[in-house]
Amino acid sequence: MSASLDLLQGTLDLLILKALAAGPAHGYAVARTIRSASDATLVVEDRALYVALHRMEARDWLSSEWGLSENNRRAKYYRLTTIGRKALREKSADWTVYAEAVFRVLRLGGATT
Amino acid sequence: MICWLKRVLPRWHGTEREIEEELSFHLEQRTGDLIARGATPEDARHTAEREFGDVAAARSELTRIDQRAANRQQRSAWWADLQGDLRFGIRMLARAPGFSILLILTLALAIGANTATFTVLRAALLRGLPYAEPHQLVHLWENKGDDRSEASYPDFLDWKAQSRSFTDLAGYNQGDVVVTRTDGAEIRSSGRATSGFFDVLGVAPVLGRSFHADEDLPDGGPAVILSNAYWSNHFGGNPSVLDSTLTIDGRSLRIIGVLPASFHFAPLGEIDLWLTLGRSADTRSQRYNHWVNVIGRLKSGVTREEAESDLGPIMARLATEYPSSNQGRSAQVVSLRDEFLGTVRQVLLGLSLAMAIVLLIACSNIASLLLARALGREQEMGIRTALGASRWRLLRQLLVENVVLIALGCVLGLAVAFAGVKLVIGALPESLLSHLPYLRSASVDRAALGYTALLAAGTALALGLGPIIHALRADGGGLVGRGPRATASGGLLRIRDGLIVAEVALTLVLLTGTAMVGRSLVALLWLDLGYVPERVLAARLNLAGPRYQEQAARQQFFTSALERVRALPGVISAGAINTLPLNGGNTNTFKIEGEPELDPSSRLEAASRAVSEDYFTTLGVPLVAGRFLDRQDDSTHPTTVVLNAALAQRLFPSGSPLGRRLRFYAFPDYVFDIVGVVGDVRTGSLEEAPPPTIYFSHLQYPAPRMSLVIRSPLEPVALAGQVRSLVRGLDPGVPVYDVESLSAKVESASAVAARKVPLILLGAFAGAALLVAMVGLYGVVSFNVARRSREFGIRQALGAAPSQVRRMVLREGTLLAGLGILIGGVLSLGLNRLMQNMLFGVGPGDPVAFLSAAGLMALVTLVASDLPARRATRIEPTVALRSD
């Protein structure tokens, strides 16, 4: 837990959108995907995850419907809407630009010391 | 349809139950995963909950997010529905453009006409007088029995001194004056007022002062106050005008003040100059001489009734003190506004009554058209109810459609109102406008717009109600699968038939009213006046001032003026009279020589006129007996008179009046020989029968003001310039005015104007109403034909002749129209009584007016129902049978 990083503002939304880009999934699956894909570097509090899911649904980025899970239980499945897909594209592009810029600065700093 | 259904279905997601389910699913899955990795169930559960965070807080936070989202979604769905309704409503309107245009135009007409009436009425009746605290202002009258008269000057002074209800009383009067300036003389309208007059009204001069009490002298004080218009037109608005002088009626008066531009005193119309009350010391001392108009300002808190009972004892004291003049007289106090409005109120109220009828007709027409459509849409409504649309949804749909219609109608209606106000004010006679100057500036203002909005809202509700109630009662399942033709319900049909009957009845009321007023006008214009007004020019001359104090000077002037006029090329004959027909005039009391003296209250009385030689021949007044007055009837010969036939008949029903003699109480020293009898002339007004009249020779009974009458084969007005310059040649100080042709004078007589304006307006209303009623009837009959097309098809298939079908349809239309005509006729009879004083030469219930109005109505309704009837005969049986 100490090795994990707190998430930057807005990053959680991007991670969720990315996780759902592969196809509809329920909340637990999204949490699992984020945890495993980041090798548990990024730890998301589950409560925050659900808040983000519902908020994005209210914003019409996601839509939801009830379906059956792998072990035949009723689960709420989220999927990207067209708006959500567009948001994912924009946010990931922004994030890449941002991250590259930060990287450039950090590298430059390393050279001068 | 699907998305519409989805909106109506209950929302079953986003509830707290779902959040609970979602969260517990998450926790159970996580716990399960951890157990699978070897944790004890208890540890696993623990870890899962720790990783999740505060579950209760999450639950409430998610609920809040979902709730807000749901609310927002509901709101936007409502808006989307509304937009949908609007689009649908507009589509429905566009699908039947004729119907919609008809509805909108009818609405526009009705709303516009009413807004215009409201604006004019508000300007005339509701706006205050342009004075300080106008509700305190009153007008005072002396009554004797039913006769109302001005006060005598001594009575006025007693009221002023003894009453305690008024802050002050003031007197006024009117009299035109001759103003002599370096560039000639002219007649100017002038008001006469006591000191205190302007203070009572609460009006202060913009320049100078008003009259002082010491200027209130017999024969007039030496001061004059100018109206703002006269000041700016004749003195260029120069403030140095004060203390300069103006020559008025031969006297030099000092200009002491200028009134504000906004000042206006309705009873006198447009006034240029204000003089002191004046009149001779004799006149001012006579209690029997009633000539002072009195206004007053009530003390605050005193009512009109209290003021009247305050004056009661004063009048009672005067009656005992001066029985010969004041017996039976009482004082009446009237609010100044009622006094100002006078007969205008009647005209305007009549106008708004007609407008209200038009609105009623328009509304019932719109209502019946909407009902027809509602009937046609029963199937649609039924299907929608069956599919789960709530009644509220359907109701909103109907309301939105009405609102679209009414909004369009209102926008057009405002345009109609703007034009209507101009039209109405343009149609009002100038004489009326000069008394109500604020009518000129009447315009559609914010209050009128508010009224329109109110009207529109009321109309929307009233119009929507029928179809809406109907829609709410529409029973879903039963209607699906049945066509509109089969389902039109009896109740609505009856309402709609009733509306058509009402329309026809109201239209007939307007038509009959128009016919009655029209016949009165025709009767007036074809009236035998007793003279021939065509091709006669009249011009009035005023001999004021010291030069014409002597009677001989006046006679001399008129005689030579007439001689020169007769010498003008194109003049056939010329004469003069002191008061032209239709201009009113005074009366004298007299007795027949040799008959016993009568007591003062039953003395003989007749109108008296001074005429020159050739007056009767110029006007074409026939000689009945004896001779006309001529040039011999001067001061050197015995005094003579000529009677009109009415008076001769009354005085001497069996014998001849020639050779009999009269004595006038006003000139007891003279006896007048009756030398002739002439034809009757309508002298007072067109409506009155010719009054008994005595004609004097102006050479024996000279008048300071006479009107020349000049007959010529030329257009009379073409002579005007020559007459003016001829008089100027005689004396440039004598003003020539009221130059007009006698036929123009008859056409502009108040009796004609009082009917012409209402006739134009009534006629316009009646025409509009007729059109609307025709369209309404056409719509109803057409709809019925469409509804029964299957029946007609079957009938024809079974051998009914087209003429039979046509008769069936016609019978339906004529039945409704006939009932309407019957009811309208009865209503008109009732209303005739109300308009009795506008009628002339026609009795109430005049058969010609009634039959022609009813005939026109019947013809129009026949045409309106025959068009659809013909269509019914062309229905193909096979098409009709297949159409369901």
Contacts between the chains, C-beta under 8 A, distances in Angstrom:
chain1	res1	chain2	res2	distance
A	26	B	22	7.9
A	26	B	25	7.1
A	27	B	22	6.3
A	27	B	25	7.8
A	27	B	26	5.5
A	28	B	25	6.8
A	28	B	26	4.7
A	28	B	29	4.5
A	28	B	30	6.7
A	31	B	26	7.5
A	45	B	51	7.3
A	45	B	52	7.3
A	45	B	53	4.6
A	46	B	26	6.5
A	46	B	30	7.9
A	46	B	51	5.7
A	46	B	52	4.1
A	46	B	53	6.3
A	47	B	52	5.7
A	47	B	53	3.5
A	47	B	54	6.3
A	47	B	55	7.4
A	47	B	57	7.1
A	47	B	58	4.2
A	47	B	61	8.0
A	48	B	53	7.2
A	50	B	22	7.4
A	50	B	23	7.1
A	50	B	26	7.5
A	50	B	58	6.0
A	50	B	62	6.1
A	51	B	58	6.9
A	51	B	61	5.7
A	51	B	62	6.6
A	51	B	65	7.1
A	54	B	62	5.0
A	54	B	65	4.5
A	54	B	66	6.0
A	54	B	69	7.8
A	55	B	65	5.7
A	57	B	69	7.0
A	58	B	65	5.6
A	58	B	66	7.1
A	58	B	68	6.8
A	58	B	69	3.4
A	58	B	72	7.6
A	64	B	13	7.4
A	66	B	13	7.7
A	66	B	18	7.9
A	69	B	25	7.4
A	69	B	29	7.6
A	73	B	25	6.3
A	73	B	28	7.8
A	74	B	21	6.7
A	74	B	25	7.3
A	75	B	22	7.6
A	75	B	25	5.3
A	76	B	18	7.0
A	76	B	21	7.5
A	76	B	22	4.7
A	76	B	25	7.6
